[in-house]
Each structure stands twice: as structure tokens, then as C-alpha cells.
Amino acid sequence: MTASAHPELDLSVSRIIRAPRAAVWNAWADPASFEQWWVPAPTICRVREMDLRPGG
């Protein structure tokens, strides 16, 4: 993973969510929850691999 910025290619997602931190973490860290949260229905997201380490 490179640390250099590519403004034309980089994606940044920012959102303020009024929910307990644990609930937000679970939505991102649990593959089944992430699949439901990441894209709106009827689009389907499938998590094939999830690595929660920095740079993972």
C-alpha cells in the first residue's frame, strides 16, 4: 500500500452517524452487517475477504 495521494483516484468517505460507536463498528467490521449497510437495496454487496488491520 502506498502512502502517496492521487487526488484523481482517491476515494474518501465521510459521514456523521447518530449511533453508538459499537453499533457503527459492528456495521463495518462484521461481514454480514457490512454487506447490508454498504450499498442500498436492491444492489447486492458480497464480502469475500475482510482484513481489519491498518493497511489491510
PDB file of N, H, CA, C and O in Angstrom:
ATOM      1  N   MET A   1       0.853  -1.189   0.000  1.00  0.00           N
ATOM      2  CA  MET A   1       0.000   0.000   0.000  1.00  0.00           C
ATOM      3  C   MET A   1       0.888   1.238   0.000  1.00  0.00           C
ATOM      4  O   MET A   1       1.820   1.338   0.798  1.00  0.00           O
ATOM      5  N   THR A   2       0.606   2.161  -0.876  1.00  0.00           N
ATOM      6  H   THR A   2      -0.151   2.080  -1.525  1.00  0.00           H
ATOM      7  CA  THR A   2       1.400   3.386  -0.950  1.00  0.00           C
ATOM      8  C   THR A   2       0.725   4.492  -0.162  1.00  0.00           C
ATOM      9  O   THR A   2      -0.498   4.533  -0.028  1.00  0.00           O
ATOM     10  N   ALA A   3       1.553   5.385   0.355  1.00  0.00           N
ATOM     11  H   ALA A   3       2.546   5.352   0.246  1.00  0.00           H
ATOM     12  CA  ALA A   3       1.032   6.499   1.147  1.00  0.00           C
ATOM     13  C   ALA A   3       0.848   7.758   0.312  1.00  0.00           C
ATOM     14  O   ALA A   3       0.306   8.749   0.800  1.00  0.00           O
ATOM     15  N   SER A   4       1.295   7.730  -0.947  1.00  0.00           N
ATOM     16  H   SER A   4       1.735   6.924  -1.344  1.00  0.00           H
ATOM     17  CA  SER A   4       1.180   8.930  -1.765  1.00  0.00           C
ATOM     18  C   SER A   4      -0.268   9.156  -2.186  1.00  0.00           C
ATOM     19  O   SER A   4      -1.021   8.207  -2.407  1.00  0.00           O
ATOM     20  N   ALA A   5      -0.635  10.399  -2.290  1.00  0.00           N
ATOM     21  H   ALA A   5      -0.024  11.170  -2.111  1.00  0.00           H
ATOM     22  CA  ALA A   5      -2.011  10.773  -2.650  1.00  0.00           C
ATOM     23  C   ALA A   5      -2.157  10.874  -4.165  1.00  0.00           C
ATOM     24  O   ALA A   5      -1.264  11.356  -4.861  1.00  0.00           O
ATOM     25  N   HIS A   6      -3.293  10.412  -4.655  1.00  0.00           N
ATOM     26  H   HIS A   6      -4.019  10.020  -4.089  1.00  0.00           H
ATOM     27  CA  HIS A   6      -3.650  10.537  -6.065  1.00  0.00           C
ATOM     28  C   HIS A   6      -5.036  11.171  -6.108  1.00  0.00           C
ATOM     29  O   HIS A   6      -6.033  10.453  -6.178  1.00  0.00           O
ATOM     30  N   PRO A   7      -5.123  12.504  -6.068  1.00  0.00           N
ATOM     31  CA  PRO A   7      -6.418  13.181  -5.972  1.00  0.00           C
ATOM     32  C   PRO A   7      -7.446  12.739  -7.001  1.00  0.00           C
ATOM     33  O   PRO A   7      -8.643  12.753  -6.712  1.00  0.00           O
ATOM     34  N   GLU A   8      -7.016  12.351  -8.180  1.00  0.00           N
ATOM     35  H   GLU A   8      -6.044  12.340  -8.415  1.00  0.00           H
ATOM     36  CA  GLU A   8      -7.975  11.938  -9.202  1.00  0.00           C
ATOM     37  C   GLU A   8      -8.477  10.515  -8.976  1.00  0.00           C
ATOM     38  O   GLU A   8      -9.500  10.128  -9.541  1.00  0.00           O
ATOM     39  N   LEU A   9      -7.770   9.729  -8.154  1.00  0.00           N
ATOM     40  H   LEU A   9      -6.940  10.044  -7.695  1.00  0.00           H
ATOM     41  CA  LEU A   9      -8.124   8.327  -7.951  1.00  0.00           C
ATOM     42  C   LEU A   9      -8.593   8.008  -6.537  1.00  0.00           C
ATOM     43  O   LEU A   9      -9.289   7.014  -6.331  1.00  0.00           O
ATOM     44  N   ASP A  10      -8.228   8.825  -5.568  1.00  0.00           N
ATOM     45  H   ASP A  10      -7.662   9.632  -5.736  1.00  0.00           H
ATOM     46  CA  ASP A  10      -8.544   8.533  -4.171  1.00  0.00           C
ATOM     47  C   ASP A  10     -10.022   8.695  -3.879  1.00  0.00           C
ATOM     48  O   ASP A  10     -10.694   9.555  -4.447  1.00  0.00           O
ATOM     49  N   LEU A  11     -10.516   7.855  -2.985  1.00  0.00           N
ATOM     50  H   LEU A  11      -9.971   7.156  -2.523  1.00  0.00           H
ATOM     51  CA  LEU A  11     -11.898   7.912  -2.540  1.00  0.00           C
ATOM     52  C   LEU A  11     -11.901   8.144  -1.042  1.00  0.00           C
ATOM     53  O   LEU A  11     -11.225   7.437  -0.294  1.00  0.00           O
ATOM     54  N   SER A  12     -12.648   9.117  -0.613  1.00  0.00           N
ATOM     55  H   SER A  12     -13.196   9.691  -1.220  1.00  0.00           H
ATOM     56  CA  SER A  12     -12.792   9.407   0.807  1.00  0.00           C
ATOM     57  C   SER A  12     -14.281   9.368   1.144  1.00  0.00           C
ATOM     58  O   SER A  12     -15.102   9.992   0.472  1.00  0.00           O
ATOM     59  N   VAL A  13     -14.610   8.623   2.197  1.00  0.00           N
ATOM     60  H   VAL A  13     -13.943   8.116   2.742  1.00  0.00           H
ATOM     61  CA  VAL A  13     -15.989   8.513   2.626  1.00  0.00           C
ATOM     62  C   VAL A  13     -16.078   9.130   4.016  1.00  0.00           C
ATOM     63  O   VAL A  13     -15.351   8.726   4.924  1.00  0.00           O
ATOM     64  N   SER A  14     -16.963  10.103   4.183  1.00  0.00           N
ATOM     65  H   SER A  14     -17.553  10.430   3.445  1.00  0.00           H
ATOM     66  CA  SER A  14     -17.141  10.768   5.467  1.00  0.00           C
ATOM     67  C   SER A  14     -18.625  10.874   5.760  1.00  0.00           C
ATOM     68  O   SER A  14     -19.420  11.256   4.901  1.00  0.00           O
ATOM     69  N   ARG A  15     -18.986  10.530   6.986  1.00  0.00           N
ATOM     70  H   ARG A  15     -18.340  10.220   7.684  1.00  0.00           H
ATOM     71  CA  ARG A  15     -20.401  10.570   7.334  1.00  0.00           C
ATOM     72  C   ARG A  15     -20.542  10.685   8.849  1.00  0.00           C
ATOM     73  O   ARG A  15     -19.811  10.036   9.598  1.00  0.00           O
ATOM     74  N   ILE A  16     -21.471  11.502   9.290  1.00  0.00           N
ATOM     75  H   ILE A  16     -22.065  12.029   8.682  1.00  0.00           H
ATOM     76  CA  ILE A  16     -21.784  11.596  10.717  1.00  0.00           C
ATOM     77  C   ILE A  16     -23.004  10.722  10.961  1.00  0.00           C
ATOM     78  O   ILE A  16     -24.058  10.925  10.357  1.00  0.00           O
ATOM     79  N   ILE A  17     -22.853   9.753  11.847  1.00  0.00           N
ATOM     80  H   ILE A  17     -21.998   9.588  12.337  1.00  0.00           H
ATOM     81  CA  ILE A  17     -23.919   8.798  12.126  1.00  0.00           C
ATOM     82  C   ILE A  17     -24.289   8.905  13.594  1.00  0.00           C
ATOM     83  O   ILE A  17     -23.437   8.738  14.467  1.00  0.00           O
ATOM     84  N   ARG A  18     -25.540   9.179  13.866  1.00  0.00           N
ATOM     85  H   ARG A  18     -26.232   9.315  13.157  1.00  0.00           H
ATOM     86  CA  ARG A  18     -26.013   9.270  15.248  1.00  0.00           C
ATOM     87  C   ARG A  18     -26.358   7.868  15.743  1.00  0.00           C
ATOM     88  O   ARG A  18     -27.509   7.433  15.700  1.00  0.00           O
ATOM     89  N   ALA A  19     -25.336   7.189  16.206  1.00  0.00           N
ATOM     90  H   ALA A  19     -24.401   7.543  16.241  1.00  0.00           H
ATOM     91  CA  ALA A  19     -25.485   5.828  16.707  1.00  0.00           C
ATOM     92  C   ALA A  19     -24.338   5.548  17.666  1.00  0.00           C
ATOM     93  O   ALA A  19     -23.302   6.210  17.600  1.00  0.00           O
ATOM     94  N   PRO A  20     -24.506   4.587  18.546  1.00  0.00           N
ATOM     95  CA  PRO A  20     -23.392   4.224  19.428  1.00  0.00           C
ATOM     96  C   PRO A  20     -22.192   3.749  18.610  1.00  0.00           C
ATOM     97  O   PRO A  20     -22.353   3.102  17.575  1.00  0.00           O
ATOM     98  N   ARG A  21     -20.997   4.073  19.080  1.00  0.00           N
ATOM     99  H   ARG A  21     -20.866   4.599  19.921  1.00  0.00           H
ATOM    100  CA  ARG A  21     -19.789   3.687  18.351  1.00  0.00           C
ATOM    101  C   ARG A  21     -19.731   2.184  18.111  1.00  0.00           C
ATOM    102  O   ARG A  21     -19.318   1.739  17.040  1.00  0.00           O
ATOM    103  N   ALA A  22     -20.139   1.407  19.098  1.00  0.00           N
ATOM    104  H   ALA A  22     -20.475   1.769  19.968  1.00  0.00           H
ATOM    105  CA  ALA A  22     -20.104  -0.056  18.949  1.00  0.00           C
ATOM    106  C   ALA A  22     -20.985  -0.511  17.799  1.00  0.00           C
ATOM    107  O   ALA A  22     -20.611  -1.427  17.066  1.00  0.00           O
ATOM    108  N   ALA A  23     -22.138   0.103  17.627  1.00  0.00           N
ATOM    109  H   ALA A  23     -22.442   0.847  18.222  1.00  0.00           H
ATOM    110  CA  ALA A  23     -23.040  -0.273  16.543  1.00  0.00           C
ATOM    111  C   ALA A  23     -22.431   0.079  15.183  1.00  0.00           C
ATOM    112  O   ALA A  23     -22.552  -0.692  14.232  1.00  0.00           O
ATOM    113  N   VAL A  24     -21.784   1.232  15.091  1.00  0.00           N
ATOM    114  H   VAL A  24     -21.687   1.859  15.865  1.00  0.00           H
ATOM    115  CA  VAL A  24     -21.147   1.636  13.839  1.00  0.00           C
ATOM    116  C   VAL A  24     -19.971   0.700  13.542  1.00  0.00           C
ATOM    117  O   VAL A  24     -19.793   0.265  12.405  1.00  0.00           O
ATOM    118  N   TRP A  25     -19.176   0.394  14.562  1.00  0.00           N
ATOM    119  H   TRP A  25     -19.321   0.748  15.486  1.00  0.00           H
ATOM    120  CA  TRP A  25     -18.041  -0.520  14.372  1.00  0.00           C
ATOM    121  C   TRP A  25     -18.537  -1.877  13.869  1.00  0.00           C
ATOM    122  O   TRP A  25     -17.961  -2.440  12.938  1.00  0.00           O
ATOM    123  N   ASN A  26     -19.596  -2.401  14.475  1.00  0.00           N
ATOM    124  H   ASN A  26     -20.064  -1.944  15.231  1.00  0.00           H
ATOM    125  CA  ASN A  26     -20.130  -3.696  14.047  1.00  0.00           C
ATOM    126  C   ASN A  26     -20.646  -3.649  12.611  1.00  0.00           C
ATOM    127  O   ASN A  26     -20.506  -4.623  11.871  1.00  0.00           O
ATOM    128  N   ALA A  27     -21.238  -2.532  12.215  1.00  0.00           N
ATOM    129  H   ALA A  27     -21.352  -1.741  12.816  1.00  0.00           H
ATOM    130  CA  ALA A  27     -21.722  -2.399  10.839  1.00  0.00           C
ATOM    131  C   ALA A  27     -20.569  -2.464   9.841  1.00  0.00           C
ATOM    132  O   ALA A  27     -20.746  -2.943   8.721  1.00  0.00           O
ATOM    133  N   TRP A  28     -19.388  -1.986  10.240  1.00  0.00           N
ATOM    134  H   TRP A  28     -19.244  -1.596  11.150  1.00  0.00           H
ATOM    135  CA  TRP A  28     -18.220  -2.002   9.361  1.00  0.00           C
ATOM    136  C   TRP A  28     -17.393  -3.273   9.517  1.00  0.00           C
ATOM    137  O   TRP A  28     -16.794  -3.733   8.545  1.00  0.00           O
ATOM    138  N   ALA A  29     -17.345  -3.852  10.722  1.00  0.00           N
ATOM    139  H   ALA A  29     -17.832  -3.478  11.511  1.00  0.00           H
ATOM    140  CA  ALA A  29     -16.423  -4.953  10.993  1.00  0.00           C
ATOM    141  C   ALA A  29     -17.037  -6.338  10.803  1.00  0.00           C
ATOM    142  O   ALA A  29     -16.299  -7.298  10.582  1.00  0.00           O
ATOM    143  N   ASP A  30     -18.334  -6.472  10.879  1.00  0.00           N
ATOM    144  H   ASP A  30     -18.933  -5.692  11.059  1.00  0.00           H
ATOM    145  CA  ASP A  30     -18.998  -7.756  10.684  1.00  0.00           C
ATOM    146  C   ASP A  30     -19.370  -7.892   9.208  1.00  0.00           C
ATOM    147  O   ASP A  30     -20.148  -7.084   8.701  1.00  0.00           O
ATOM    148  N   PRO A  31     -18.831  -8.899   8.504  1.00  0.00           N
ATOM    149  CA  PRO A  31     -19.098  -9.011   7.066  1.00  0.00           C
ATOM    150  C   PRO A  31     -20.589  -9.021   6.709  1.00  0.00           C
ATOM    151  O   PRO A  31     -20.985  -8.374   5.739  1.00  0.00           O
ATOM    152  N   ALA A  32     -21.415  -9.732   7.461  1.00  0.00           N
ATOM    153  H   ALA A  32     -21.093 -10.258   8.249  1.00  0.00           H
ATOM    154  CA  ALA A  32     -22.853  -9.787   7.148  1.00  0.00           C
ATOM    155  C   ALA A  32     -23.505  -8.415   7.309  1.00  0.00           C
ATOM    156  O   ALA A  32     -24.335  -8.023   6.489  1.00  0.00           O
ATOM    157  N   SER A  33     -23.139  -7.692   8.351  1.00  0.00           N
ATOM    158  H   SER A  33     -22.465  -8.010   9.017  1.00  0.00           H
ATOM    159  CA  SER A  33     -23.693  -6.343   8.557  1.00  0.00           C
ATOM    160  C   SER A  33     -23.193  -5.383   7.483  1.00  0.00           C
ATOM    161  O   SER A  33     -23.955  -4.561   6.974  1.00  0.00           O
ATOM    162  N   PHE A  34     -21.922  -5.488   7.144  1.00  0.00           N
ATOM    163  H   PHE A  34     -21.303  -6.156   7.557  1.00  0.00           H
ATOM    164  CA  PHE A  34     -21.338  -4.620   6.128  1.00  0.00           C
ATOM    165  C   PHE A  34     -22.038  -4.810   4.787  1.00  0.00           C
ATOM    166  O   PHE A  34     -22.319  -3.835   4.091  1.00  0.00           O
ATOM    167  N   GLU A  35     -22.316  -6.039   4.426  1.00  0.00           N
ATOM    168  H   GLU A  35     -22.087  -6.832   4.992  1.00  0.00           H
ATOM    169  CA  GLU A  35     -22.997  -6.318   3.155  1.00  0.00           C
ATOM    170  C   GLU A  35     -24.348  -5.607   3.075  1.00  0.00           C
ATOM    171  O   GLU A  35     -24.741  -5.141   2.006  1.00  0.00           O
ATOM    172  N   GLN A  36     -25.046  -5.522   4.181  1.00  0.00           N
ATOM    173  H   GLN A  36     -24.727  -5.901   5.050  1.00  0.00           H
ATOM    174  CA  GLN A  36     -26.354  -4.872   4.191  1.00  0.00           C
ATOM    175  C   GLN A  36     -26.228  -3.348   4.231  1.00  0.00           C
ATOM    176  O   GLN A  36     -27.053  -2.640   3.652  1.00  0.00           O
ATOM    177  N   TRP A  37     -25.202  -2.846   4.910  1.00  0.00           N
ATOM    178  H   TRP A  37     -24.532  -3.420   5.380  1.00  0.00           H
ATOM    179  CA  TRP A  37     -25.061  -1.408   5.131  1.00  0.00           C
ATOM    180  C   TRP A  37     -24.410  -0.684   3.955  1.00  0.00           C
ATOM    181  O   TRP A  37     -24.767   0.461   3.677  1.00  0.00           O
ATOM    182  N   TRP A  38     -23.479  -1.308   3.266  1.00  0.00           N
ATOM    183  H   TRP A  38     -23.189  -2.238   3.492  1.00  0.00           H
ATOM    184  CA  TRP A  38     -22.615  -0.609   2.323  1.00  0.00           C
ATOM    185  C   TRP A  38     -23.331  -0.061   1.103  1.00  0.00           C
ATOM    186  O   TRP A  38     -23.024   1.051   0.673  1.00  0.00           O
ATOM    187  N   VAL A  39     -24.263  -0.789   0.534  1.00  0.00           N
ATOM    188  H   VAL A  39     -24.512  -1.692   0.883  1.00  0.00           H
ATOM    189  CA  VAL A  39     -24.953  -0.324  -0.671  1.00  0.00           C
ATOM    190  C   VAL A  39     -26.465  -0.387  -0.465  1.00  0.00           C
ATOM    191  O   VAL A  39     -26.954  -1.251   0.263  1.00  0.00           O
ATOM    192  N   PRO A  40     -27.204   0.516  -1.098  1.00  0.00           N
ATOM    193  CA  PRO A  40     -28.666   0.485  -0.949  1.00  0.00           C
ATOM    194  C   PRO A  40     -29.282  -0.671  -1.746  1.00  0.00           C
ATOM    195  O   PRO A  40     -28.764  -1.068  -2.790  1.00  0.00           O
ATOM    196  N   ALA A  41     -30.383  -1.195  -1.237  1.00  0.00           N
ATOM    197  H   ALA A  41     -30.804  -0.872  -0.389  1.00  0.00           H
ATOM    198  CA  ALA A  41     -31.126  -2.243  -1.947  1.00  0.00           C
ATOM    199  C   ALA A  41     -31.673  -1.637  -3.231  1.00  0.00           C
ATOM    200  O   ALA A  41     -31.991  -0.447  -3.238  1.00  0.00           O
ATOM    201  N   PRO A  42     -31.793  -2.361  -4.270  1.00  0.00           N
ATOM    202  CA  PRO A  42     -31.647  -3.803  -4.411  1.00  0.00           C
ATOM    203  C   PRO A  42     -30.235  -4.244  -4.798  1.00  0.00           C
ATOM    204  O   PRO A  42     -30.031  -5.422  -5.092  1.00  0.00           O
ATOM    205  N   THR A  43     -29.260  -3.342  -4.809  1.00  0.00           N
ATOM    206  H   THR A  43     -29.425  -2.385  -4.570  1.00  0.00           H
ATOM    207  CA  THR A  43     -27.887  -3.720  -5.118  1.00  0.00           C
ATOM    208  C   THR A  43     -27.366  -4.666  -4.043  1.00  0.00           C
ATOM    209  O   THR A  43     -27.723  -4.543  -2.871  1.00  0.00           O
ATOM    210  N   ILE A  44     -26.528  -5.601  -4.446  1.00  0.00           N
ATOM    211  H   ILE A  44     -26.239  -5.701  -5.398  1.00  0.00           H
ATOM    212  CA  ILE A  44     -26.014  -6.593  -3.506  1.00  0.00           C
ATOM    213  C   ILE A  44     -24.506  -6.438  -3.380  1.00  0.00           C
ATOM    214  O   ILE A  44     -23.796  -6.328  -4.379  1.00  0.00           O
ATOM    215  N   CYS A  45     -24.029  -6.432  -2.146  1.00  0.00           N
ATOM    216  H   CYS A  45     -24.606  -6.522  -1.334  1.00  0.00           H
ATOM    217  CA  CYS A  45     -22.607  -6.382  -1.836  1.00  0.00           C
ATOM    218  C   CYS A  45     -22.244  -7.712  -1.180  1.00  0.00           C
ATOM    219  O   CYS A  45     -22.943  -8.158  -0.270  1.00  0.00           O
ATOM    220  N   ARG A  46     -21.176  -8.343  -1.621  1.00  0.00           N
ATOM    221  H   ARG A  46     -20.608  -7.981  -2.361  1.00  0.00           H
ATOM    222  CA  ARG A  46     -20.704  -9.578  -1.007  1.00  0.00           C
ATOM    223  C   ARG A  46     -19.281  -9.368  -0.508  1.00  0.00           C
ATOM    224  O   ARG A  46     -18.415  -8.938  -1.269  1.00  0.00           O
ATOM    225  N   VAL A  47     -19.036  -9.665   0.747  1.00  0.00           N
ATOM    226  H   VAL A  47     -19.740 -10.015   1.365  1.00  0.00           H
ATOM    227  CA  VAL A  47     -17.695  -9.565   1.324  1.00  0.00           C
ATOM    228  C   VAL A  47     -17.006 -10.910   1.114  1.00  0.00           C
ATOM    229  O   VAL A  47     -17.460 -11.931   1.631  1.00  0.00           O
ATOM    230  N   ARG A  48     -15.926 -10.912   0.367  1.00  0.00           N
ATOM    231  H   ARG A  48     -15.557 -10.083  -0.053  1.00  0.00           H
ATOM    232  CA  ARG A  48     -15.173 -12.145   0.133  1.00  0.00           C
ATOM    233  C   ARG A  48     -14.031 -12.272   1.121  1.00  0.00           C
ATOM    234  O   ARG A  48     -13.646 -13.378   1.500  1.00  0.00           O
ATOM    235  N   GLU A  49     -13.490 -11.135   1.537  1.00  0.00           N
ATOM    236  H   GLU A  49     -13.803 -10.236   1.229  1.00  0.00           H
ATOM    237  CA  GLU A  49     -12.392 -11.139   2.481  1.00  0.00           C
ATOM    238  C   GLU A  49     -12.402  -9.803   3.214  1.00  0.00           C
ATOM    239  O   GLU A  49     -12.637  -8.757   2.609  1.00  0.00           O
ATOM    240  N   MET A  50     -12.147  -9.842   4.515  1.00  0.00           N
ATOM    241  H   MET A  50     -11.956 -10.692   5.007  1.00  0.00           H
ATOM    242  CA  MET A  50     -12.118  -8.616   5.303  1.00  0.00           C
ATOM    243  C   MET A  50     -10.895  -8.661   6.204  1.00  0.00           C
ATOM    244  O   MET A  50     -10.731  -9.592   6.993  1.00  0.00           O
ATOM    245  N   ASP A  51     -10.041  -7.658   6.088  1.00  0.00           N
ATOM    246  H   ASP A  51     -10.174  -6.902   5.448  1.00  0.00           H
ATOM    247  CA  ASP A  51      -8.833  -7.567   6.891  1.00  0.00           C
ATOM    248  C   ASP A  51      -8.872  -6.253   7.636  1.00  0.00           C
ATOM    249  O   ASP A  51      -8.719  -5.189   7.035  1.00  0.00           O
ATOM    250  N   LEU A  52      -9.075  -6.318   8.939  1.00  0.00           N
ATOM    251  H   LEU A  52      -9.199  -7.183   9.426  1.00  0.00           H
ATOM    252  CA  LEU A  52      -9.300  -5.107   9.730  1.00  0.00           C
ATOM    253  C   LEU A  52      -8.023  -4.504  10.322  1.00  0.00           C
ATOM    254  O   LEU A  52      -8.095  -3.674  11.229  1.00  0.00           O
ATOM    255  N   ARG A  53      -6.877  -4.907   9.824  1.00  0.00           N
ATOM    256  H   ARG A  53      -6.818  -5.581   9.088  1.00  0.00           H
ATOM    257  CA  ARG A  53      -5.617  -4.313  10.281  1.00  0.00           C
ATOM    258  C   ARG A  53      -5.336  -3.033   9.482  1.00  0.00           C
ATOM    259  O   ARG A  53      -5.783  -2.912   8.342  1.00  0.00           O
ATOM    260  N   PRO A  54      -4.600  -2.075  10.067  1.00  0.00           N
ATOM    261  CA  PRO A  54      -4.221  -0.896   9.298  1.00  0.00           C
ATOM    262  C   PRO A  54      -3.494  -1.320   8.021  1.00  0.00           C
ATOM    263  O   PRO A  54      -2.538  -2.094   8.076  1.00  0.00           O
ATOM    264  N   GLY A  55      -3.939  -0.823   6.897  1.00  0.00           N
ATOM    265  H   GLY A  55      -4.715  -0.195   6.852  1.00  0.00           H
ATOM    266  CA  GLY A  55      -3.340  -1.179   5.622  1.00  0.00           C
ATOM    267  C   GLY A  55      -3.824  -2.504   5.071  1.00  0.00           C
ATOM    268  O   GLY A  55      -3.365  -2.944   4.017  1.00  0.00           O
ATOM    269  N   GLY A  56      -4.766  -3.158   5.787  1.00  0.00           N
ATOM    270  H   GLY A  56      -5.139  -2.800   6.643  1.00  0.00           H
ATOM    271  CA  GLY A  56      -5.236  -4.493   5.396  1.00  0.00           C
ATOM    272  C   GLY A  56      -6.138  -4.479   4.217  1.00  0.00           C
ATOM    273  O   GLY A  56      -6.604  -5.533   3.784  1.00  0.00           O
TER     274      GLY A  56
END
